[in-house]
């Protein structure tokens, strides 16, 4: 059986959108294969943008830290090489996807990987959660957490554990032996009542 590898991605940034001139300040990527994290990439990056004080209060990343960080171009080339064509997972993926595409576009590098979003999936798989913030889901599901939230590697690792838990719960609930990125990327756009239709045909044959 081919065991799928996915890249779980998280950015810290100067603001909410590259459309407003915001840039990435930190990136973390975990490679998840089977049921474990097999590799990691993490770096601060200097894209020549100052970090507003309110963002520093959230992330703990300061302008002094960024001044000493490697150039964004160097970091993003390394990150792009690390990911390759591996499918990507992120929590609130629309945010991370915009920065991934924008930072790669500065370097004229292609963005070939398809994104899946653990936030969209959790809204469908865990509809009774108080909310679908990453920290809330980690507490609800009893997932591992080490370090300060809103630092890229901590959030990437928590998202990795959430991704694995979603796969396990979909497998148990719908009787699917192998729950992969492509299937969950389809499921994240379906309404909850349509999920059985998405998963139909993927169910394991009765023994």
N, C-alpha and C positions, 0 to 999 in steps of 0.2 A: 504494500500500500504506500502511495506517495504521501509523505507527511508534509503539509504545507508550512511555509515560513511566511510570517507577516512582519512588517516594520511598524512599530507603534511610535508615533511622533508627537512631540509637544514643543511648542515655542513659548518663550516669554518675549515680550515686545514693548515698544515705547508707547503703544496705544492700540486702538481697536481695529484699525484697518489700514492696509497699505494704500488704499485709495486716498487717504488723507496725509500721505507722506510718512506714515509710521513704518518703522523698521524692526527687524528681529534683534533681540539682545542676547538670547540664549536658545540653544536647540538641544534636545535630547532625543535619542532614538534607541529603542530596544528591538532586538530581533527575537521573535517568539516562534518556536518550533515545537510542535506537539503540545505538551503541557508545561513548558518552561521557557524562561528567558535564556537564550544561548549567547547573546553578545549585546554590547552597549556602545553607544557613541554619545558624547556630551561635550559641549563647549560654549562658553560665552563668546560673543562676537561683537566687533566694533564696526558699525555701519555709518558712523559719523553723525548720529542723531543723539541729542541729549534726552535723558530719561526724566519725565516730569516727576516731581516729588511725590505726588499721589500714587504713581506707579511703583516707585521705590518702596513706599510703605506697604504695598501689597506683596511685592516679590522679594524685597530685600536686596535687589540688584542696584548698585549705585553707579553714578557716572565715573567714579574713580576706578571701580572694577572694570567697566567697559573700556576705559582709556588704556588699560593694561592688557586687554583681550586681543586675540588675533583678528585680522581683518575679516569682515563678513564674507568677502569673496573666497578667501582660503577655506573658511569653515564650511561654506555651502558647497564648495567643490568636493570636500571630503565627505560631507553628509550625502550628497548626491551619489557619490561612488559607493558609500556604505549601503545605501538603500538599493541601488541598481533598479531593476524592474520589479522588485518585490511589492506586492500590494500593501497599502498603508492603512493603518487604523489610527483614529484620534478621537478624543472626547470633545464634542462640539467641533466636528471636523471642518465645517464651513469656515471657521476662523483659521485653523492651522493650514488648511488647503490654500486659502488666499495668500498667506505669507510664504508658504512653500513655493507656490507658483511665482509670486512676485520676486522673491529673492533669487530664484533660478533664472527668471527672465532678465535680471540685471546682468547675468553672466551668459545669456543666450544659450542656456542649457534646457533641454526638453524635460517636461514633467509627464512621464508616461504612466505612472502608477495610479491605479484606481483607489479611491478612498472609501472606507467604511466608517461609520460614526457610532460610537458606543452610547452617546447621548440619545440619538434617535432610536437606536435599538432598545435602550433601557426604557424609554417611554412606552414601547410596545410590549416588552417582556415583563416589566415591573410597573404596571400602571398605578398601583396603590402606593408607590413611594411618595414621601412627603414632597420631594422635588427630585429633579434628575441631575443635580450638581454632582460632580465626581466625588467630593468628600461625603455627601449624603449617602450615595450608593455604596461607598466603601464601608461606612458604618453599618448601613442596613444589612449588607451581605457578609459582614465580618471579614472583609478582605485585608490583606497585609498593607500596612502603611509605615513607612520609615522616613522621617525627615519632614521638612517644612513644605506644606502645600504651596503651590504657585512658584516652585522651582521646577525646572523642566524635567530633570530625571526623576524626581519624586512623583510628579504627575504622570510621566510616561510609564513608570513601573506600576502605579495604581491602575492606570488604564489597561495595562497588559493583564493584570489580574482580573479586572472587570471583563475584558474580552474573553478570557479563558472561562470565566464563570458563565457568561452569556452562552458560549458554545455548549458548555455542560448542561445548562438548563434547557436550551432548545433541544438538545439531543434526548434528554429524559422526557420532556413534555411531549415531543412530537415523534419520538421513536426513530430518530435519524442517527445512523451509525457515524457518519462523518459530516460535521457542520463546518463548511469552509467560508472563506472570505466572500466569494462570489454569491453564495446563497444568502448570507447575511446582508450584503450590499443591496440585494433585491428586497429583502424583508424590511429594511429600514425605511423604505418609501411606501410600504403597504399600511393600510389601516389595521388596527388590531383584529377586527373581525375577518379580515382577509388573509391573516397569517397562515391559517390552515391550507389555503389555496396555494400560497407560495411554497409551502413545505410539502404539499402533496406530490407524490412521485419520488420524493427523497427518502421516504420512510423505508425502514428495513423490512424485508419480507419476514413473515412469521416463521419461527422455527418449528 
